Amino acid sequence: ARRYLVRRQQGRRTVVARRIEYRLDGKGVPGWTKTVAKSGAVPRTEIDVLRLRQPPAEIRRILELVKKAPALYLGRRRFVDDELAAYSASWLNPAFVPDLEKQLGAAGTLNAALRRCNLKPKRGLLRCQLAVAPPDLAQRFESHDRPLVFDLTIHLLSGKRHFGVTTTWLRADMFNVVFEMRNSGD
């Protein structure tokens, strides 16, 4: 289990672990649904929360929101073959995503909803680090301990303006994050 060859979960049997390759490159915004489906697994997303909230100061600065202006917070549980595998938290500038709730639908696919809002998101910052899950995230993963996760943060741009920041925590026992960067001369 420590080497991610098998996965044990309380109240369930031990299963052979299959880790999905989550490939990051120098180009676009990785899509959860496409990445998981491409691996041969079945992706599913559930919207946990979608509401206006006061964002942290750093998010307000990135999204260029005035003080006390709310941002749209979207929390999503991500499943692979019906097993909770990741959690995504997105902060979005509401001016860029009117009617997001209607655009998201039951599937909660943010990339498709953004296209329906006439946005073609480009990736600004991309940061990934291996981390111990914070206590509130461990609870969302229904874990008694704090598992290792890949903490993947992406800034979303429309033109030159940031309109969103998404952090996805991928369970390290279910995903293998691969960075693949090419020199532009290749």
GUSETOR-262412 format. One record per residue: x, y, z of N, C-alpha, C, O in turn; residue number from 1; residue in one letter. Coordinates in pm, whole numbers, always signed. Layout:
<recs>
<rec <X, Y, Z>, <X, Y, Z>, <X, Y, Z>, <X, Y, Z>, NUM, "a">;
...
</recs>
This chain:
<recs>
<rec <+83, -119, +0>, <+0, +0, +0>, <+88, +126, +0>, <+54, +224, -67>, 1, "a">;
<rec <+199, +125, +74>, <+287, +241, +78>, <+353, +268, -56>, <+391, +381, -85>, 2, "r">;
<rec <+368, +165, -138>, <+428, +181, -272>, <+322, +196, -379>, <+354, +195, -498>, 3, "r">;
<rec <+195, +210, -340>, <+82, +229, -430>, <+60, +113, -525>, <+13, +131, -637>, 4, "y">;
<rec <+94, -8, -481>, <+67, -127, -562>, <-74, -180, -535>, <-137, -239, -623>, 5, "l">;
<rec <-122, -159, -413>, <-260, -194, -376>, <-319, -76, -301>, <-248, +10, -249>, 6, "v">;
<rec <-452, -72, -297>, <-522, +33, -224>, <-614, -32, -124>, <-692, -121, -158>, 7, "r">;
<rec <-605, +12, +0>, <-694, -38, +106>, <-781, +77, +151>, <-734, +189, +171>, 8, "r">;
<rec <-909, +48, +168>, <-1001, +147, +222>, <-1086, +80, +328>, <-1128, -34, +312>, 9, "q">;
<rec <-1109, +153, +435>, <-1187, +99, +545>, <-1326, +59, +495>, <-1394, +136, +428>, 10, "q">;
<rec <-1366, -61, +529>, <-1497, -111, +491>, <-1505, -165, +349>, <-1612, -207, +305>, 11, "g">;
<rec <-1392, -163, +277>, <-1390, -214, +140>, <-1273, -310, +127>, <-1183, -311, +211>, 12, "r">;
<rec <-1276, -388, +23>, <-1168, -483, +4>, <-1043, -415, -50>, <-1049, -302, -98>, 13, "r">;
<rec <-931, -484, -42>, <-806, -435, -99>, <-809, -460, -249>, <-845, -569, -294>, 14, "t">;
<rec <-771, -358, -328>, <-772, -371, -473>, <-633, -339, -529>, <-556, -265, -468>, 15, "v">;
<rec <-604, -396, -644>, <-479, -364, -713>, <-488, -219, -757>, <-587, -177, -818>, 16, "v">;
<rec <-386, -142, -726>, <-386, +1, -757>, <-347, +23, -902>, <-249, -33, -952>, 17, "a">;
<rec <-425, +103, -967>, <-392, +146, -1103>, <-386, +298, -1099>, <-487, +365, -1074>, 18, "r">;
<rec <-268, +351, -1123>, <-252, +496, -1118>, <-269, +554, -1258>, <-213, +503, -1355>, 19, "r">;
<rec <-345, +661, -1266>, <-371, +729, -1393>, <-263, +832, -1416>, <-227, +908, -1326>, 20, "i">;
<rec <-212, +834, -1538>, <-111, +934, -1573>, <-183, +1066, -1603>, <-266, +1073, -1693>, 21, "e">;
<rec <-150, +1168, -1526>, <-207, +1302, -1544>, <-97, +1387, -1603>, <-10, +1437, -1531>, 22, "y">;
<rec <-101, +1405, -1735>, <+7, +1469, -1808>, <-13, +1620, -1817>, <-120, +1668, -1856>, 23, "r">;
<rec <+92, +1692, -1779>, <+93, +1838, -1788>, <+197, +1877, -1891>, <+310, +1827, -1888>, 24, "l">;
<rec <+160, +1967, -1981>, <+255, +2010, -2083>, <+261, +2162, -2086>, <+198, +2229, -2003>, 25, "d">;
<rec <+334, +2216, -2179>, <+352, +2360, -2189>, <+238, +2429, -2260>, <+246, +2550, -2285>, 26, "g">;
<rec <+133, +2358, -2293>, <+27, +2415, -2374>, <-95, +2452, -2291>, <-90, +2544, -2210>, 27, "k">;
<rec <-203, +2380, -2310>, <-334, +2420, -2260>, <-362, +2387, -2116>, <-274, +2357, -2035>, 28, "g">;
<rec <-490, +2393, -2087>, <-542, +2365, -1953>, <-583, +2218, -1951>, <-668, +2177, -2030>, 29, "v">;
<rec <-525, +2137, -1861>, <-563, +1995, -1860>, <-709, +1979, -1817>, <-753, +2042, -1721>, 30, "p">;
<rec <-781, +1897, -1888>, <-921, +1872, -1855>, <-934, +1740, -1781>, <-888, +1636, -1828>, 31, "g">;
<rec <-997, +1745, -1666>, <-1014, +1627, -1580>, <-1085, +1515, -1655>, <-1034, +1402, -1661>, 32, "w">;
<rec <-1199, +1544, -1713>, <-1281, +1441, -1776>, <-1207, +1373, -1890>, <-1205, +1250, -1899>, 33, "t">;
<rec <-1145, +1453, -1977>, <-1071, +1395, -2090>, <-951, +1313, -2042>, <-925, +1205, -2095>, 34, "k">;
<rec <-878, +1364, -1944>, <-760, +1295, -1895>, <-796, +1159, -1838>, <-730, +1059, -1868>, 35, "t">;
<rec <-899, +1154, -1756>, <-939, +1028, -1693>, <-997, +932, -1797>, <-964, +814, -1796>, 36, "v">;
<rec <-1082, +983, -1885>, <-1142, +897, -1987>, <-1035, +839, -2081>, <-1044, +724, -2122>, 37, "a">;
<rec <-936, +920, -2113>, <-827, +874, -2201>, <-751, +757, -2140>, <-693, +676, -2213>, 38, "k">;
<rec <-749, +749, -2008>, <-679, +640, -1940>, <-759, +509, -1943>, <-707, +404, -1906>, 39, "s">;
<rec <-883, +517, -1986>, <-968, +398, -1988>, <-1058, +387, -1867>, <-1137, +293, -1856>, 40, "g">;
<rec <-1048, +483, -1776>, <-1133, +483, -1656>, <-1258, +567, -1683>, <-1268, +636, -1785>, 41, "a">;
<rec <-1353, +560, -1591>, <-1478, +635, -1605>, <-1476, +754, -1509>, <-1477, +736, -1387>, 42, "v">;
<rec <-1473, +878, -1564>, <-1472, +997, -1479>, <-1615, +1038, -1442>, <-1710, +1017, -1518>, 43, "p">;
<rec <-1627, +1098, -1325>, <-1756, +1154, -1283>, <-1726, +1270, -1189>, <-1633, +1263, -1108>, 44, "r">;
<rec <-1805, +1376, -1201>, <-1788, +1494, -1117>, <-1919, +1526, -1048>, <-2026, +1520, -1109>, 45, "t">;
<rec <-1911, +1560, -920>, <-2027, +1608, -844>, <-1996, +1747, -793>, <-1889, +1771, -738>, 46, "e">;
<rec <-2090, +1837, -812>, <-2073, +1971, -757>, <-2101, +1965, -608>, <-2208, +1922, -566>, 47, "i">;
<rec <-2004, +2008, -531>, <-2014, +2010, -385>, <-2075, +2142, -339>, <-2164, +2145, -254>, 48, "d">;
<rec <-2025, +2252, -396>, <-2073, +2386, -359>, <-2052, +2479, -477>, <-1952, +2470, -549>, 49, "v">;
<rec <-2148, +2569, -496>, <-2138, +2673, -598>, <-2210, +2795, -542>, <-2333, +2798, -536>, 50, "l">;
<rec <-2132, +2896, -500>, <-2194, +3017, -446>, <-2094, +3131, -443>, <-1973, +3111, -452>, 51, "r">;
<rec <-2148, +3252, -430>, <-2064, +3369, -415>, <-2007, +3370, -274>, <-2078, +3344, -177>, 52, "l">;
<rec <-1878, +3400, -264>, <-1809, +3406, -134>, <-1705, +3517, -139>, <-1664, +3562, -246>, 53, "r">;
<rec <-1664, +3558, -21>, <-1551, +3649, -13>, <-1423, +3568, -34>, <-1395, +3477, +44>, 54, "q">;
<rec <-1346, +3599, -137>, <-1225, +3522, -162>, <-1112, +3565, -70>, <-1114, +3675, -15>, 55, "p">;
<rec <-1013, +3479, -53>, <-892, +3521, +20>, <-825, +3637, -54>, <-846, +3655, -174>, 56, "p">;
<rec <-747, +3715, +17>, <-683, +3835, -41>, <-602, +3801, -166>, <-605, +3877, -263>, 57, "a">;
<rec <-529, +3690, -165>, <-447, +3653, -280>, <-532, +3627, -404>, <-494, +3666, -514>, 58, "e">;
<rec <-645, +3561, -387>, <-736, +3534, -499>, <-795, +3666, -549>, <-805, +3688, -669>, 59, "i">;
<rec <-834, +3753, -457>, <-889, +3883, -495>, <-788, +3962, -578>, <-824, +4027, -676>, 60, "r">;
<rec <-661, +3955, -538>, <-555, +4025, -612>, <-539, +3966, -752>, <-531, +4041, -850>, 61, "r">;
<rec <-533, +3834, -763>, <-514, +3768, -893>, <-630, +3798, -987>, <-609, +3826, -1105>, 62, "i">;
<rec <-753, +3794, -935>, <-871, +3816, -1017>, <-903, +3964, -1037>, <-998, +3999, -1106>, 63, "l">;
<rec <-822, +4050, -975>, <-839, +4195, -986>, <-977, +4240, -940>, <-1042, +4321, -1006>, 64, "e">;
<rec <-1021, +4187, -828>, <-1150, +4224, -771>, <-1130, +4335, -668>, <-1030, +4337, -596>, 65, "l">;
<rec <-1224, +4427, -663>, <-1216, +4533, -562>, <-1242, +4473, -425>, <-1302, +4366, -412>, 66, "v">;
<rec <-1196, +4543, -323>, <-1213, +4494, -186>, <-1361, +4470, -158>, <-1447, +4550, -196>, 67, "k">;
<rec <-1389, +4361, -92>, <-1523, +4317, -52>, <-1608, +4266, -168>, <-1723, +4228, -148>, 68, "k">;
<rec <-1553, +4264, -290>, <-1629, +4208, -403>, <-1625, +4056, -391>, <-1518, +3998, -369>, 69, "a">;
<rec <-1739, +3990, -407>, <-1739, +3845, -397>, <-1687, +3780, -525>, <-1687, +3841, -632>, 70, "p">;
<rec <-1643, +3658, -512>, <-1605, +3575, -627>, <-1695, +3452, -623>, <-1752, +3418, -519>, 71, "a">;
<rec <-1705, +3386, -735>, <-1784, +3263, -742>, <-1693, +3148, -702>, <-1587, +3127, -761>, 72, "l">;
<rec <-1736, +3074, -601>, <-1658, +2959, -553>, <-1728, +2832, -599>, <-1848, +2814, -577>, 73, "y">;
<rec <-1652, +2744, -665>, <-1703, +2617, -713>, <-1618, +2505, -656>, <-1499, +2496, -685>, 74, "l">;
<rec <-1678, +2420, -575>, <-1610, +2302, -521>, <-1668, +2178, -585>, <-1790, +2162, -593>, 75, "g">;
<rec <-1579, +2088, -632>, <-1626, +1967, -700>, <-1552, +1844, -651>, <-1430, +1844, -634>, 76, "r">;
<rec <-1629, +1737, -627>, <-1572, +1606, -596>, <-1552, +1534, -728>, <-1641, +1534, -814>, 77, "r">;
<rec <-1435, +1472, -746>, <-1403, +1404, -871>, <-1386, +1255, -844>, <-1315, +1216, -752>, 78, "r">;
<rec <-1450, +1174, -925>, <-1449, +1029, -907>, <-1386, +961, -1026>, <-1399, +1006, -1140>, 79, "f">;
<rec <-1316, +851, -1000>, <-1263, +763, -1103>, <-1322, +625, -1075>, <-1301, +568, -968>, 80, "v">;
<rec <-1397, +572, -1172>, <-1464, +443, -1153>, <-1538, +438, -1020>, <-1531, +340, -947>, 81, "d">;
<rec <-1610, +547, -991>, <-1692, +563, -871>, <-1613, +567, -740>, <-1671, +550, -633>, 82, "d">;
<rec <-1483, +589, -747>, <-1402, +607, -626>, <-1357, +752, -618>, <-1302, +806, -715>, 83, "e">;
<rec <-1379, +816, -503>, <-1340, +955, -485>, <-1189, +967, -503>, <-1111, +909, -427>, 84, "l">;
<rec <-1148, +1044, -604>, <-1008, +1048, -644>, <-945, +1187, -634>, <-823, +1199, -627>, 85, "a">;
<rec <-1028, +1291, -634>, <-975, +1427, -635>, <-1082, +1524, -588>, <-1201, +1492, -583>, 86, "a">;
<rec <-1037, +1642, -553>, <-1127, +1752, -518>, <-1074, +1877, -585>, <-954, +1904, -580>, 87, "y">;
<rec <-1164, +1954, -647>, <-1126, +2078, -714>, <-1198, +2195, -650>, <-1317, +2188, -621>, 88, "s">;
<rec <-1123, +2304, -628>, <-1179, +2428, -577>, <-1143, +2538, -675>, <-1026, +2564, -701>, 89, "a">;
<rec <-1245, +2603, -730>, <-1223, +2710, -828>, <-1280, +2840, -775>, <-1389, +2845, -718>, 90, "s">;
<rec <-1204, +2947, -795>, <-1249, +3083, -768>, <-1259, +3152, -902>, <-1162, +3155, -978>, 91, "w">;
<rec <-1376, +3207, -933>, <-1399, +3267, -1064>, <-1454, +3408, -1050>, <-1534, +3436, -960>, 92, "l">;
<rec <-1409, +3497, -1139>, <-1463, +3632, -1143>, <-1603, +3621, -1202>, <-1616, +3581, -1318>, 93, "n">;
<rec <-1708, +3657, -1126>, <-1845, +3637, -1174>, <-1878, +3716, -1301>, <-1969, +3677, -1374>, 94, "p">;
<rec <-1808, +3824, -1329>, <-1834, +3902, -1450>, <-1803, +3822, -1576>, <-1860, +3849, -1682>, 95, "a">;
<rec <-1713, +3723, -1566>, <-1673, +3643, -1681>, <-1764, +3522, -1702>, <-1768, +3467, -1812>, 96, "f">;
<rec <-1835, +3480, -1598>, <-1910, +3354, -1607>, <-2056, +3371, -1561>, <-2099, +3307, -1465>, 97, "v">;
<rec <-2131, +3458, -1631>, <-2273, +3472, -1592>, <-2346, +3341, -1616>, <-2318, +3269, -1712>, 98, "p">;
<rec <-2439, +3311, -1530>, <-2520, +3188, -1542>, <-2434, +3061, -1540>, <-2468, +2963, -1607>, 99, "d">;
<rec <-2326, +3061, -1464>, <-2239, +2943, -1461>, <-2315, +2820, -1415>, <-2293, +2710, -1467>, 100, "l">;
<rec <-2403, +2836, -1317>, <-2476, +2720, -1266>, <-2553, +2650, -1378>, <-2552, +2528, -1388>, 101, "e">;
<rec <-2619, +2729, -1462>, <-2695, +2672, -1574>, <-2599, +2609, -1676>, <-2629, +2504, -1732>, 102, "k">;
<rec <-2484, +2673, -1701>, <-2387, +2623, -1799>, <-2319, +2495, -1753>, <-2284, +2410, -1835>, 103, "q">;
<rec <-2300, +2481, -1622>, <-2232, +2361, -1569>, <-2315, +2236, -1587>, <-2262, +2132, -1626>, 104, "l">;
<rec <-2442, +2245, -1559>, <-2526, +2126, -1565>, <-2486, +2028, -1457>, <-2407, +2060, -1368>, 105, "g">;
<rec <-2541, +1909, -1463>, <-2518, +1808, -1359>, <-2375, +1754, -1363>, <-2323, +1712, -1260>, 106, "a">;
<rec <-2312, +1753, -1481>, <-2180, +1693, -1494>, <-2070, +1776, -1429>, <-1966, +1722, -1394>, 107, "a">;
<rec <-2092, +1906, -1412>, <-1993, +1990, -1346>, <-1864, +2007, -1424>, <-1759, +2029, -1364>, 108, "g">;
<rec <-1869, +1997, -1556>, <-1749, +2009, -1638>, <-1721, +2157, -1664>, <-1789, +2220, -1745>, 109, "t">;
<rec <-1621, +2211, -1596>, <-1592, +2354, -1603>, <-1542, +2394, -1742>, <-1584, +2498, -1794>, 110, "l">;
<rec <-1454, +2315, -1804>, <-1403, +2351, -1937>, <-1517, +2368, -2037>, <-1518, +2465, -2112>, 111, "n">;
<rec <-1612, +2276, -2039>, <-1726, +2286, -2131>, <-1813, +2406, -2096>, <-1861, +2476, -2186>, 112, "a">;
<rec <-1835, +2431, -1968>, <-1916, +2545, -1926>, <-1851, +2676, -1967>, <-1920, +2769, -2007>, 113, "a">;
<rec <-1719, +2685, -1957>, <-1649, +2807, -1996>, <-1665, +2832, -2146>, <-1681, +2946, -2189>, 114, "l">;
<rec <-1659, +2726, -2225>, <-1681, +2741, -2369>, <-1823, +2790, -2397>, <-1844, +2873, -2485>, 115, "r">;
<rec <-1921, +2739, -2321>, <-2059, +2785, -2338>, <-2075, +2931, -2295>, <-2168, +2999, -2339>, 116, "r">;
<rec <-1984, +2980, -2209>, <-1983, +3122, -2169>, <-1898, +3205, -2266>, <-1865, +3319, -2238>, 117, "c">;
<rec <-1864, +3146, -2381>, <-1783, +3210, -2485>, <-1642, +3246, -2439>, <-1585, +3345, -2485>, 118, "n">;
<rec <-1587, +3167, -2350>, <-1449, +3186, -2306>, <-1361, +3076, -2366>, <-1403, +2961, -2376>, 119, "l">;
<rec <-1243, +3112, -2406>, <-1144, +3016, -2451>, <-1027, +3029, -2355>, <-931, +3101, -2382>, 120, "k">;
<rec <-1034, +2959, -2242>, <-934, +2981, -2138>, <-794, +2941, -2182>, <-773, +2839, -2248>, 121, "p">;
<rec <-701, +3025, -2143>, <-559, +2994, -2160>, <-501, +2981, -2020>, <-552, +3037, -1924>, 122, "k">;
<rec <-394, +2906, -2013>, <-332, +2883, -1884>, <-228, +2991, -1856>, <-141, +3019, -1939>, 123, "r">;
<rec <-239, +3049, -1739>, <-134, +3138, -1691>, <-38, +3052, -1610>, <+28, +2964, -1665>, 124, "g">;
<rec <-31, +3076, -1484>, <+54, +2999, -1394>, <+5, +2855, -1384>, <-115, +2829, -1383>, 125, "l">;
<rec <+98, +2763, -1378>, <+70, +2623, -1348>, <+170, +2582, -1240>, <+291, +2590, -1261>, 126, "l">;
<rec <+119, +2538, -1127>, <+207, +2494, -1018>, <+157, +2359, -968>, <+37, +2340, -948>, 127, "r">;
<rec <+250, +2267, -948>, <+214, +2137, -895>, <+315, +2100, -788>, <+436, +2113, -807>, 128, "c">;
<rec <+265, +2052, -675>, <+354, +2006, -569>, <+292, +1886, -499>, <+169, +1876, -489>, 129, "q">;
<rec <+376, +1798, -452>, <+330, +1685, -373>, <+319, +1733, -229>, <+414, +1791, -175>, 130, "l">;
<rec <+204, +1711, -168>, <+180, +1766, -35>, <+97, +1669, +48>, <+33, +1578, -5>, 131, "a">;
<rec <+99, +1689, +178>, <+9, +1618, +268>, <-123, +1694, +265>, <-125, +1816, +279>, 132, "v">;
<rec <-232, +1623, +248>, <-363, +1687, +239>, <-393, +1766, +365>, <-372, +1715, +475>, 133, "a">;
<rec <-441, +1890, +352>, <-483, +1966, +470>, <-600, +1893, +539>, <-671, +1816, +474>, 134, "p">;
<rec <-620, +1916, +668>, <-724, +1843, +741>, <-864, +1850, +678>, <-933, +1749, +673>, 135, "p">;
<rec <-906, +1969, +630>, <-1040, +1980, +571>, <-1051, +1899, +442>, <-1158, +1846, +411>, 136, "d">;
<rec <-942, +1889, +367>, <-943, +1809, +245>, <-946, +1660, +278>, <-1015, +1583, +211>, 137, "l">;
<rec <-873, +1618, +382>, <-876, +1478, +423>, <-1020, +1437, +458>, <-1063, +1326, +428>, 138, "a">;
<rec <-1093, +1528, +523>, <-1234, +1499, +554>, <-1315, +1483, +426>, <-1399, +1394, +417>, 139, "q">;
<rec <-1291, +1568, +327>, <-1362, +1556, +199>, <-1331, +1423, +131>, <-1416, +1365, +63>, 140, "r">;
<rec <-1207, +1375, +148>, <-1168, +1246, +92>, <-1215, +1130, +179>, <-1187, +1014, +150>, 141, "f">;
<rec <-1288, +1163, +288>, <-1339, +1062, +379>, <-1227, +973, +431>, <-1241, +851, +441>, 142, "e">;
<rec <-1115, +1039, +463>, <-996, +969, +509>, <-971, +999, +656>, <-992, +1112, +702>, 143, "s">;
<rec <-927, +897, +730>, <-896, +917, +871>, <-756, +974, +890>, <-724, +1029, +995>, 144, "h">;
<rec <-673, +960, +788>, <-540, +1019, +794>, <-532, +1129, +688>, <-631, +1158, +621>, 145, "d">;
<rec <-417, +1188, +675>, <-398, +1294, +577>, <-312, +1239, +463>, <-190, +1237, +473>, 146, "r">;
<rec <-377, +1195, +355>, <-304, +1129, +247>, <-216, +1226, +167>, <-234, +1348, +174>, 147, "p">;
<rec <-122, +1169, +92>, <-43, +1248, -1>, <-130, +1283, -121>, <-204, +1199, -172>, 148, "l">;
<rec <-119, +1407, -165>, <-194, +1454, -282>, <-102, +1537, -370>, <-5, +1597, -323>, 149, "v">;
<rec <-134, +1539, -499>, <-72, +1635, -587>, <-158, +1760, -581>, <-277, +1756, -615>, 150, "f">;
<rec <-100, +1870, -537>, <-168, +1999, -525>, <-139, +2074, -655>, <-29, +2127, -674>, 151, "d">;
<rec <-238, +2079, -744>, <-222, +2135, -878>, <-303, +2264, -888>, <-426, +2261, -879>, 152, "l">;
<rec <-235, +2377, -907>, <-301, +2506, -917>, <-279, +2564, -1055>, <-168, +2565, -1107>, 153, "t">;
<rec <-389, +2613, -1115>, <-385, +2671, -1249>, <-456, +2806, -1246>, <-566, +2818, -1194>, 154, "i">;
<rec <-391, +2907, -1303>, <-455, +3037, -1323>, <-512, +3038, -1464>, <-444, +3002, -1560>, 155, "h">;
<rec <-638, +3080, -1477>, <-707, +3082, -1606>, <-713, +3225, -1659>, <-747, +3318, -1586>, 156, "l">;
<rec <-679, +3240, -1787>, <-676, +3372, -1850>, <-775, +3379, -1964>, <-798, +3281, -2034>, 157, "l">;
<rec <-832, +3496, -1983>, <-908, +3530, -2103>, <-841, +3655, -2157>, <-849, +3761, -2096>, 158, "s">;
<rec <-776, +3642, -2271>, <-691, +3752, -2318>, <-577, +3766, -2220>, <-502, +3670, -2197>, 159, "g">;
<rec <-562, +3884, -2162>, <-455, +3905, -2064>, <-507, +3916, -1922>, <-430, +3944, -1829>, 160, "k">;
<rec <-638, +3893, -1903>, <-697, +3904, -1769>, <-718, +3768, -1705>, <-766, +3674, -1769>, 161, "r">;
<rec <-682, +3760, -1578>, <-712, +3640, -1501>, <-861, +3641, -1468>, <-914, +3741, -1419>, 162, "h">;
<rec <-928, +3531, -1494>, <-1069, +3523, -1454>, <-1094, +3407, -1360>, <-1205, +3393, -1308>, 163, "f">;
<rec <-994, +3322, -1336>, <-1015, +3209, -1247>, <-887, +3149, -1195>, <-781, +3159, -1257>, 164, "g">;
<rec <-899, +3087, -1080>, <-790, +3010, -1020>, <-852, +2879, -972>, <-947, +2879, -895>, 165, "v">;
<rec <-796, +2769, -1020>, <-845, +2637, -979>, <-733, +2559, -915>, <-622, +2550, -968>, 166, "t">;
<rec <-762, +2503, -799>, <-670, +2410, -734>, <-739, +2275, -730>, <-851, +2262, -682>, 167, "t">;
<rec <-669, +2174, -780>, <-718, +2037, -775>, <-619, +1955, -695>, <-499, +1959, -719>, 168, "t">;
<rec <-672, +1880, -600>, <-590, +1790, -520>, <-617, +1649, -571>, <-727, +1596, -556>, 169, "w">;
<rec <-516, +1588, -631>, <-526, +1453, -685>, <-465, +1355, -587>, <-352, +1374, -542>, 170, "l">;
<rec <-536, +1250, -554>, <-481, +1148, -465>, <-358, +1085, -529>, <-364, +1036, -642>, 171, "r">;
<rec <-247, +1085, -458>, <-121, +1032, -511>, <-127, +881, -529>, <-51, +825, -608>, 172, "a">;
<rec <-217, +813, -457>, <-229, +669, -476>, <-311, +634, -600>, <-318, +517, -639>, 173, "d">;
<rec <-372, +735, -664>, <-453, +710, -782>, <-400, +779, -907>, <-439, +746, -1019>, 174, "m">;
<rec <-309, +875, -888>, <-257, +952, -1001>, <-106, +958, -999>, <-43, +956, -893>, 175, "f">;
<rec <-50, +966, -1117>, <+92, +993, -1135>, <+99, +1116, -1224>, <+65, +1109, -1342>, 176, "n">;
<rec <+143, +1228, -1169>, <+150, +1352, -1245>, <+281, +1353, -1321>, <+388, +1332, -1264>, 177, "v">;
<rec <+271, +1378, -1452>, <+388, +1379, -1539>, <+398, +1516, -1605>, <+305, +1560, -1672>, 178, "v">;
<rec <+512, +1583, -1586>, <+538, +1709, -1654>, <+611, +1679, -1783>, <+709, +1604, -1784>, 179, "f">;
<rec <+564, +1736, -1891>, <+631, +1716, -2018>, <+643, +1852, -2085>, <+546, +1904, -2141>, 180, "e">;
<rec <+762, +1910, -2080>, <+787, +2041, -2138>, <+886, +2026, -2253>, <+984, +1952, -2242>, 181, "m">;
<rec <+860, +2095, -2360>, <+949, +2091, -2476>, <+1009, +2228, -2499>, <+946, +2331, -2474>, 182, "r">;
<rec <+1132, +2228, -2549>, <+1196, +2350, -2590>, <+1127, +2395, -2718>, <+1100, +2312, -2805>, 183, "n">;
<rec <+1098, +2522, -2731>, <+1024, +2570, -2848>, <+1100, +2545, -2979>, <+1041, +2550, -3086>, 184, "s">;
<rec <+1230, +2518, -2971>, <+1309, +2490, -3091>, <+1296, +2346, -3137>, <+1344, +2311, -3245>, 185, "g">;
<rec <+1230, +2259, -3056>, <+1216, +2117, -3094>, <+1107, +2096, -3196>, <+1083, +1983, -3238>, 186, "d">;
</recs>
